[in-house]
Amino acid sequence: MVNGSEAEYEWKENKICLKAESLSEGYNRITVKVRGADGIVRTMKPWEVNVKPKTSTLVSQRTSQKPKGTRLLQSLRRLWNLIRAIAEIQNQTTRYLRALCRK
């Protein structure tokens, strides 16, 4: 994206709309609008969009082989999985926007 430019993207499959704005050098704002089954359009942050994260086979194998441990360890595992899911959503959003910018 060029500094100061703004791009509006159309609805994809009548469910999601992305709008990207270049605010200043190195800073971008992404607005995601999602139309729910009830027909209401909601504005969400990209990490609030319901995207199923890919499960890591390494994490899945480790947790299935070892006992669950303390509640603290369980909480830390859940937190780690949430952080990975957020990073994956951000990567997917970036790839989607780059693909749209190429068109």
N, C-alpha and C positions, 0 to 999 in steps of 0.2 A: 504494500500500500504506500502511496505517496503521502508525504507529510501534509496534513491539512485537508486531505481528501476524505470523502465519505462515500460509502457504497451501500446501497439498499438491496437486499436480496429478496426474491419472491418466495412465496410459500412453497415448500417441498412436500409433496404428497398430502397437501392440505392439513399438515400437522405442525410443522416447525418453520420458523422464519428467523433468519439471522441478519443482524445489522452490525456492520463494523465501522468504527470511526477511528481515524488516526488523530489523536488529540495533540500530540507534539512528538518530537523525535524520540523514539523508543517507547512511547506510551500509546496503547490502543485500548479502546473500550468496545466490548462485545455485548450486544443485547440479544437475548434469545427470547422469542415469543412462541409459546406452545398453545395449540388449540386442543382442549380436552374433549373427551367423549360427550360432555354436556354442551359443547359448542362455545364455551367461554374461553376467551383468549387471555392467557396469563403471561406476564413478563417475568422471566426468571434469570438468575445468574447461570452461566454455563455449567457450573458444577451442581446445580439443582436439577438439571434435566435428568430424567429417569433413563439412564443408560446402563445396561447390564455389564458390569466389568468382567473381563476375562479372568478366570481363576488361574492362579499360578500353580503349576504342578509341583514345584519345589515346596511351596508353603503347604499345599494339600498333603503331600507325602509326609512332611515333618510332623504335622499336627495329628495325622492318623496313626503314626508309628509310636509316638510318645504319649504318656498320660497327659491329661489336660493341664495339670498343675494348679497353681493357686489362682484365685480370682484376679489378682493383679496381672499375672501373665496372660490370662484370658483377655482382660481388658486391653493390654498392650498389643496382643495379636489382632484384636478387632480394630484398634486404632491404626495399626500398620496396614491392614487390608483396606480401611477407608482412605488412607493417604494414597495408596496405590490406585484405588478406584478414581479418586479425584484427579490424579496425574494422568490416568488413561483418558478420562473425559476431556481434560484440557488438550491432550495430544490429538484426540479425535476432532475436537472443535477446530484446532489449528489446521489440521489436514483438510478438513471440509472447507474452511475459508480459503485456503490456498488453491484448492481445486476450483472453487467458484471464481476466484480472481483470475485464473488462467483462461476461463471461458470468455 
